[in-house]
């Protein structure tokens, strides 16, 4: 996870599009917020 936070910085997680990506993941895969967030983090 550390690679993600260093490459994008702390700003990325506060951007609205980040939350939109998580919401879409939650709907698409019917998973909880934490799972979706980890998936988004590992794929950005």
PDB file of N, CA, C, O and CB in Angstrom:
ATOM      1  N   UNK A   1       0.823  -1.208   0.000  1.00  0.00           N
ATOM      2  CA  UNK A   1       0.000   0.000   0.000  1.00  0.00           C
ATOM      3  C   UNK A   1       0.860   1.263   0.000  1.00  0.00           C
ATOM      4  O   UNK A   1       0.429   2.315  -0.471  1.00  0.00           O
ATOM      5  CB  UNK A   1      -0.932   0.003   1.211  1.00  0.00           C
ATOM      6  N   UNK A   2       2.064   1.153   0.525  1.00  0.00           N
ATOM      7  CA  UNK A   2       2.892   2.349   0.671  1.00  0.00           C
ATOM      8  C   UNK A   2       3.263   2.943  -0.685  1.00  0.00           C
ATOM      9  O   UNK A   2       3.421   4.158  -0.807  1.00  0.00           O
ATOM     10  CB  UNK A   2       4.157   2.021   1.460  1.00  0.00           C
ATOM     11  N   UNK A   3       3.401   2.099  -1.700  1.00  0.00           N
ATOM     12  CA  UNK A   3       3.740   2.616  -3.023  1.00  0.00           C
ATOM     13  C   UNK A   3       2.648   3.536  -3.545  1.00  0.00           C
ATOM     14  O   UNK A   3       2.921   4.554  -4.180  1.00  0.00           O
ATOM     15  CB  UNK A   3       3.971   1.468  -4.004  1.00  0.00           C
ATOM     16  N   UNK A   4       1.402   3.156  -3.263  1.00  0.00           N
ATOM     17  CA  UNK A   4       0.273   3.953  -3.737  1.00  0.00           C
ATOM     18  C   UNK A   4       0.280   5.331  -3.096  1.00  0.00           C
ATOM     19  O   UNK A   4       0.130   6.342  -3.781  1.00  0.00           O
ATOM     20  CB  UNK A   4      -1.051   3.241  -3.443  1.00  0.00           C
ATOM     21  N   UNK A   5       0.455   5.368  -1.781  1.00  0.00           N
ATOM     22  CA  UNK A   5       0.384   6.643  -1.085  1.00  0.00           C
ATOM     23  C   UNK A   5       1.549   7.556  -1.459  1.00  0.00           C
ATOM     24  O   UNK A   5       1.404   8.778  -1.440  1.00  0.00           O
ATOM     25  CB  UNK A   5       0.362   6.417   0.417  1.00  0.00           C
ATOM     26  N   UNK A   6       2.699   6.981  -1.797  1.00  0.00           N
ATOM     27  CA  UNK A   6       3.828   7.827  -2.164  1.00  0.00           C
ATOM     28  C   UNK A   6       3.697   8.322  -3.597  1.00  0.00           C
ATOM     29  O   UNK A   6       4.089   9.449  -3.896  1.00  0.00           O
ATOM     30  CB  UNK A   6       5.140   7.069  -1.989  1.00  0.00           C
ATOM     31  N   UNK A   7       3.155   7.504  -4.482  1.00  0.00           N
ATOM     32  CA  UNK A   7       3.055   7.915  -5.881  1.00  0.00           C
ATOM     33  C   UNK A   7       1.925   8.916  -6.106  1.00  0.00           C
ATOM     34  O   UNK A   7       2.024   9.788  -6.968  1.00  0.00           O
ATOM     35  CB  UNK A   7       2.846   6.700  -6.766  1.00  0.00           C
ATOM     36  N   UNK A   8       0.857   8.787  -5.330  1.00  0.00           N
ATOM     37  CA  UNK A   8      -0.265   9.695  -5.497  1.00  0.00           C
ATOM     38  C   UNK A   8      -0.297  10.789  -4.436  1.00  0.00           C
ATOM     39  O   UNK A   8      -0.930  11.826  -4.633  1.00  0.00           O
ATOM     40  CB  UNK A   8      -1.553   8.924  -5.468  1.00  0.00           C
ATOM     41  N   UNK A   9       0.371  10.567  -3.332  1.00  0.00           N
ATOM     42  CA  UNK A   9       0.328  11.530  -2.245  1.00  0.00           C
ATOM     43  C   UNK A   9      -0.979  11.449  -1.493  1.00  0.00           C
ATOM     44  O   UNK A   9      -1.882  10.706  -1.876  1.00  0.00           O
ATOM     45  CB  UNK A   9       0.536  12.931  -2.770  1.00  0.00           C
ATOM     46  N   UNK A  10      -1.078  12.211  -0.424  1.00  0.00           N
ATOM     47  CA  UNK A  10      -2.281  12.150   0.410  1.00  0.00           C
ATOM     48  C   UNK A  10      -3.462  12.844  -0.249  1.00  0.00           C
ATOM     49  O   UNK A  10      -4.603  12.663   0.176  1.00  0.00           O
ATOM     50  CB  UNK A  10      -2.011  12.776   1.769  1.00  0.00           C
ATOM     51  N   UNK A  11      -3.200  13.638  -1.287  1.00  0.00           N
ATOM     52  CA  UNK A  11      -4.276  14.378  -1.945  1.00  0.00           C
ATOM     53  C   UNK A  11      -5.248  13.454  -2.671  1.00  0.00           C
ATOM     54  O   UNK A  11      -6.446  13.730  -2.740  1.00  0.00           O
ATOM     55  CB  UNK A  11      -3.695  15.381  -2.925  1.00  0.00           C
ATOM     56  N   UNK A  12      -4.726  12.360  -3.210  1.00  0.00           N
ATOM     57  CA  UNK A  12      -5.554  11.508  -4.053  1.00  0.00           C
ATOM     58  C   UNK A  12      -6.772  10.978  -3.315  1.00  0.00           C
ATOM     59  O   UNK A  12      -7.876  10.974  -3.860  1.00  0.00           O
ATOM     60  CB  UNK A  12      -4.739  10.356  -4.581  1.00  0.00           C
ATOM     61  N   UNK A  13      -6.583  10.536  -2.096  1.00  0.00           N
ATOM     62  CA  UNK A  13      -7.680   9.915  -1.360  1.00  0.00           C
ATOM     63  C   UNK A  13      -8.763  10.910  -0.975  1.00  0.00           C
ATOM     64  O   UNK A  13      -9.864  10.511  -0.595  1.00  0.00           O
ATOM     65  CB  UNK A  13      -7.152   9.242  -0.122  1.00  0.00           C
ATOM     66  N   UNK A  14      -8.461  12.204  -1.070  1.00  0.00           N
ATOM     67  CA  UNK A  14      -9.459  13.214  -0.714  1.00  0.00           C
ATOM     68  C   UNK A  14     -10.228  13.702  -1.936  1.00  0.00           C
ATOM     69  O   UNK A  14     -11.176  14.476  -1.808  1.00  0.00           O
ATOM     70  CB  UNK A  14      -8.788  14.394  -0.020  1.00  0.00           C
ATOM     71  N   UNK A  15      -9.827  13.255  -3.108  1.00  0.00           N
ATOM     72  CA  UNK A  15     -10.509  13.687  -4.326  1.00  0.00           C
ATOM     73  C   UNK A  15     -11.839  12.960  -4.483  1.00  0.00           C
ATOM     74  O   UNK A  15     -11.937  11.768  -4.195  1.00  0.00           O
ATOM     75  CB  UNK A  15      -9.622  13.443  -5.556  1.00  0.00           C
ATOM     76  N   UNK A  16     -12.866  13.682  -4.942  1.00  0.00           N
ATOM     77  CA  UNK A  16     -14.199  13.086  -5.124  1.00  0.00           C
ATOM     78  C   UNK A  16     -14.176  11.861  -6.030  1.00  0.00           C
ATOM     79  O   UNK A  16     -14.922  10.909  -5.802  1.00  0.00           O
ATOM     80  CB  UNK A  16     -15.153  14.116  -5.697  1.00  0.00           C
ATOM     81  N   UNK A  17     -13.327  11.876  -7.055  1.00  0.00           N
ATOM     82  CA  UNK A  17     -13.315  10.752  -7.995  1.00  0.00           C
ATOM     83  C   UNK A  17     -12.877   9.466  -7.304  1.00  0.00           C
ATOM     84  O   UNK A  17     -13.272   8.371  -7.705  1.00  0.00           O
ATOM     85  CB  UNK A  17     -12.389  11.054  -9.180  1.00  0.00           C
ATOM     86  N   UNK A  18     -12.063   9.604  -6.273  1.00  0.00           N
ATOM     87  CA  UNK A  18     -11.623   8.432  -5.507  1.00  0.00           C
ATOM     88  C   UNK A  18     -12.814   7.767  -4.836  1.00  0.00           C
ATOM     89  O   UNK A  18     -12.958   6.545  -4.875  1.00  0.00           O
ATOM     90  CB  UNK A  18     -10.568   8.829  -4.452  1.00  0.00           C
ATOM     91  N   UNK A  19     -13.662   8.576  -4.223  1.00  0.00           N
ATOM     92  CA  UNK A  19     -14.860   8.030  -3.583  1.00  0.00           C
ATOM     93  C   UNK A  19     -15.834   7.477  -4.616  1.00  0.00           C
ATOM     94  O   UNK A  19     -16.517   6.485  -4.359  1.00  0.00           O
ATOM     95  CB  UNK A  19     -15.549   9.103  -2.738  1.00  0.00           C
ATOM     96  N   UNK A  20     -15.900   8.114  -5.782  1.00  0.00           N
ATOM     97  CA  UNK A  20     -16.770   7.610  -6.843  1.00  0.00           C
ATOM     98  C   UNK A  20     -16.308   6.234  -7.302  1.00  0.00           C
ATOM     99  O   UNK A  20     -17.122   5.340  -7.533  1.00  0.00           O
ATOM    100  CB  UNK A  20     -16.799   8.586  -8.031  1.00  0.00           C
ATOM    101  N   UNK A  21     -14.996   6.072  -7.432  1.00  0.00           N
ATOM    102  CA  UNK A  21     -14.454   4.780  -7.839  1.00  0.00           C
ATOM    103  C   UNK A  21     -14.807   3.710  -6.813  1.00  0.00           C
ATOM    104  O   UNK A  21     -15.157   2.585  -7.169  1.00  0.00           O
ATOM    105  CB  UNK A  21     -12.930   4.865  -8.021  1.00  0.00           C
ATOM    106  N   UNK A  22     -14.713   4.072  -5.544  1.00  0.00           N
ATOM    107  CA  UNK A  22     -15.040   3.124  -4.475  1.00  0.00           C
ATOM    108  C   UNK A  22     -16.518   2.760  -4.518  1.00  0.00           C
ATOM    109  O   UNK A  22     -16.877   1.590  -4.380  1.00  0.00           O
ATOM    110  CB  UNK A  22     -14.676   3.712  -3.098  1.00  0.00           C
ATOM    111  N   UNK A  23     -17.371   3.755  -4.709  1.00  0.00           N
ATOM    112  CA  UNK A  23     -18.815   3.489  -4.776  1.00  0.00           C
ATOM    113  C   UNK A  23     -19.139   2.559  -5.934  1.00  0.00           C
ATOM    114  O   UNK A  23     -19.952   1.646  -5.792  1.00  0.00           O
ATOM    115  CB  UNK A  23     -19.603   4.802  -4.921  1.00  0.00           C
ATOM    116  N   UNK A  24     -18.500   2.788  -7.086  1.00  0.00           N
ATOM    117  CA  UNK A  24     -18.754   1.937  -8.246  1.00  0.00           C
ATOM    118  C   UNK A  24     -18.287   0.517  -7.985  1.00  0.00           C
ATOM    119  O   UNK A  24     -18.940  -0.445  -8.388  1.00  0.00           O
ATOM    120  CB  UNK A  24     -18.062   2.498  -9.488  1.00  0.00           C
ATOM    121  N   UNK A  25     -17.154   0.391  -7.308  1.00  0.00           N
ATOM    122  CA  UNK A  25     -16.653  -0.937  -6.955  1.00  0.00           C
ATOM    123  C   UNK A  25     -17.625  -1.646  -6.019  1.00  0.00           C
ATOM    124  O   UNK A  25     -17.899  -2.834  -6.186  1.00  0.00           O
ATOM    125  CB  UNK A  25     -15.265  -0.835  -6.301  1.00  0.00           C
ATOM    126  N   UNK A  26     -18.143  -0.922  -5.040  1.00  0.00           N
ATOM    127  CA  UNK A  26     -19.081  -1.504  -4.087  1.00  0.00           C
ATOM    128  C   UNK A  26     -20.334  -2.000  -4.798  1.00  0.00           C
ATOM    129  O   UNK A  26     -20.858  -3.067  -4.477  1.00  0.00           O
ATOM    130  CB  UNK A  26     -19.453  -0.481  -3.007  1.00  0.00           C
ATOM    131  N   UNK A  27     -20.808  -1.222  -5.764  1.00  0.00           N
ATOM    132  CA  UNK A  27     -22.007  -1.618  -6.503  1.00  0.00           C
ATOM    133  C   UNK A  27     -21.715  -2.770  -7.452  1.00  0.00           C
ATOM    134  O   UNK A  27     -22.493  -3.719  -7.553  1.00  0.00           O
ATOM    135  CB  UNK A  27     -22.568  -0.430  -7.283  1.00  0.00           C
ATOM    136  N   UNK A  28     -20.583  -2.679  -8.147  1.00  0.00           N
ATOM    137  CA  UNK A  28     -20.252  -3.672  -9.160  1.00  0.00           C
ATOM    138  C   UNK A  28     -19.994  -5.041  -8.548  1.00  0.00           C
ATOM    139  O   UNK A  28     -20.455  -6.057  -9.067  1.00  0.00           O
ATOM    140  CB  UNK A  28     -19.042  -3.227  -9.951  1.00  0.00           C
ATOM    141  N   UNK A  29     -19.255  -5.062  -7.441  1.00  0.00           N
ATOM    142  CA  UNK A  29     -18.870  -6.334  -6.835  1.00  0.00           C
ATOM    143  C   UNK A  29     -19.641  -6.653  -5.564  1.00  0.00           C
ATOM    144  O   UNK A  29     -19.410  -7.677  -4.921  1.00  0.00           O
ATOM    145  CB  UNK A  29     -17.405  -6.326  -6.535  1.00  0.00           C
ATOM    146  N   UNK A  30     -20.565  -5.756  -5.211  1.00  0.00           N
ATOM    147  CA  UNK A  30     -21.391  -5.956  -4.018  1.00  0.00           C
ATOM    148  C   UNK A  30     -20.525  -6.263  -2.791  1.00  0.00           C
ATOM    149  O   UNK A  30     -20.747  -7.247  -2.085  1.00  0.00           O
ATOM    150  CB  UNK A  30     -22.398  -7.097  -4.252  1.00  0.00           C
ATOM    151  N   UNK A  31     -19.543  -5.405  -2.557  1.00  0.00           N
ATOM    152  CA  UNK A  31     -18.645  -5.591  -1.424  1.00  0.00           C
ATOM    153  C   UNK A  31     -18.734  -4.384  -0.494  1.00  0.00           C
ATOM    154  O   UNK A  31     -19.374  -3.381  -0.811  1.00  0.00           O
ATOM    155  CB  UNK A  31     -17.189  -5.803  -1.907  1.00  0.00           C
ATOM    156  N   UNK A  32     -18.082  -4.502   0.654  1.00  0.00           N
ATOM    157  CA  UNK A  32     -18.143  -3.389   1.595  1.00  0.00           C
ATOM    158  C   UNK A  32     -17.115  -2.313   1.236  1.00  0.00           C
ATOM    159  O   UNK A  32     -16.302  -2.485   0.327  1.00  0.00           O
ATOM    160  CB  UNK A  32     -17.910  -3.889   3.028  1.00  0.00           C
ATOM    161  N   UNK A  33     -17.173  -1.201   1.973  1.00  0.00           N
ATOM    162  CA  UNK A  33     -16.328  -0.046   1.663  1.00  0.00           C
ATOM    163  C   UNK A  33     -14.848  -0.389   1.757  1.00  0.00           C
ATOM    164  O   UNK A  33     -14.057  -0.024   0.887  1.00  0.00           O
ATOM    165  CB  UNK A  33     -16.649   1.110   2.601  1.00  0.00           C
ATOM    166  N   UNK A  34     -14.481  -1.096   2.826  1.00  0.00           N
ATOM    167  CA  UNK A  34     -13.072  -1.405   3.046  1.00  0.00           C
ATOM    168  C   UNK A  34     -12.504  -2.250   1.908  1.00  0.00           C
ATOM    169  O   UNK A  34     -11.398  -1.994   1.432  1.00  0.00           O
ATOM    170  CB  UNK A  34     -12.891  -2.132   4.378  1.00  0.00           C
ATOM    171  N   UNK A  35     -13.262  -3.252   1.476  1.00  0.00           N
ATOM    172  CA  UNK A  35     -12.813  -4.115   0.388  1.00  0.00           C
ATOM    173  C   UNK A  35     -12.668  -3.321  -0.900  1.00  0.00           C
ATOM    174  O   UNK A  35     -11.673  -3.448  -1.613  1.00  0.00           O
ATOM    175  CB  UNK A  35     -13.787  -5.280   0.185  1.00  0.00           C
ATOM    176  N   UNK A  36     -13.668  -2.503  -1.188  1.00  0.00           N
ATOM    177  CA  UNK A  36     -13.631  -1.698  -2.404  1.00  0.00           C
ATOM    178  C   UNK A  36     -12.469  -0.719  -2.371  1.00  0.00           C
ATOM    179  O   UNK A  36     -11.799  -0.504  -3.381  1.00  0.00           O
ATOM    180  CB  UNK A  36     -14.947  -0.945  -2.588  1.00  0.00           C
ATOM    181  N   UNK A  37     -12.236  -0.131  -1.214  1.00  0.00           N
ATOM    182  CA  UNK A  37     -11.153   0.843  -1.098  1.00  0.00           C
ATOM    183  C   UNK A  37      -9.800   0.183  -1.324  1.00  0.00           C
ATOM    184  O   UNK A  37      -8.938   0.738  -2.007  1.00  0.00           O
ATOM    185  CB  UNK A  37     -11.186   1.520   0.274  1.00  0.00           C
ATOM    186  N   UNK A  38      -9.616  -0.988  -0.757  1.00  0.00           N
ATOM    187  CA  UNK A  38      -8.355  -1.699  -0.940  1.00  0.00           C
ATOM    188  C   UNK A  38      -8.162  -2.066  -2.410  1.00  0.00           C
ATOM    189  O   UNK A  38      -7.047  -2.018  -2.929  1.00  0.00           O
ATOM    190  CB  UNK A  38      -8.312  -2.964  -0.060  1.00  0.00           C
ATOM    191  N   UNK A  39      -9.257  -2.432  -3.074  1.00  0.00           N
ATOM    192  CA  UNK A  39      -9.183  -2.784  -4.483  1.00  0.00           C
ATOM    193  C   UNK A  39      -8.797  -1.572  -5.318  1.00  0.00           C
ATOM    194  O   UNK A  39      -7.947  -1.668  -6.203  1.00  0.00           O
ATOM    195  CB  UNK A  39     -10.517  -3.357  -4.963  1.00  0.00           C
ATOM    196  N   UNK A  40      -9.420  -0.431  -5.038  1.00  0.00           N
ATOM    197  CA  UNK A  40      -9.099   0.807  -5.753  1.00  0.00           C
ATOM    198  C   UNK A  40      -7.646   1.201  -5.501  1.00  0.00           C
ATOM    199  O   UNK A  40      -6.929   1.579  -6.427  1.00  0.00           O
ATOM    200  CB  UNK A  40     -10.049   1.950  -5.319  1.00  0.00           C
ATOM    201  N   UNK A  41      -7.220   1.110  -4.248  1.00  0.00           N
ATOM    202  CA  UNK A  41      -5.849   1.475  -3.901  1.00  0.00           C
ATOM    203  C   UNK A  41      -4.837   0.618  -4.654  1.00  0.00           C
ATOM    204  O   UNK A  41      -3.805   1.120  -5.099  1.00  0.00           O
ATOM    205  CB  UNK A  41      -5.631   1.339  -2.397  1.00  0.00           C
ATOM    206  N   UNK A  42      -5.125  -0.652  -4.794  1.00  0.00           N
ATOM    207  CA  UNK A  42      -4.165  -1.557  -5.412  1.00  0.00           C
ATOM    208  C   UNK A  42      -4.177  -1.456  -6.936  1.00  0.00           C
ATOM    209  O   UNK A  42      -3.298  -2.001  -7.604  1.00  0.00           O
ATOM    210  CB  UNK A  42      -4.453  -2.984  -4.990  1.00  0.00           C
ATOM    211  N   UNK A  43      -5.173  -0.759  -7.485  1.00  0.00           N
ATOM    212  CA  UNK A  43      -5.289  -0.669  -8.940  1.00  0.00           C
ATOM    213  C   UNK A  43      -5.160   0.752  -9.472  1.00  0.00           C
ATOM    214  O   UNK A  43      -5.558   1.035 -10.602  1.00  0.00           O
ATOM    215  CB  UNK A  43      -6.603  -1.239  -9.377  1.00  0.00           C
ATOM    216  N   UNK A  44      -4.602   1.647  -8.658  1.00  0.00           N
ATOM    217  CA  UNK A  44      -4.421   3.018  -9.132  1.00  0.00           C
ATOM    218  C   UNK A  44      -2.956   3.393  -9.138  1.00  0.00           C
ATOM    219  O   UNK A  44      -2.607   4.514  -9.507  1.00  0.00           O
ATOM    220  CB  UNK A  44      -5.209   3.999  -8.267  1.00  0.00           C
TER     221      UNK A  44
END
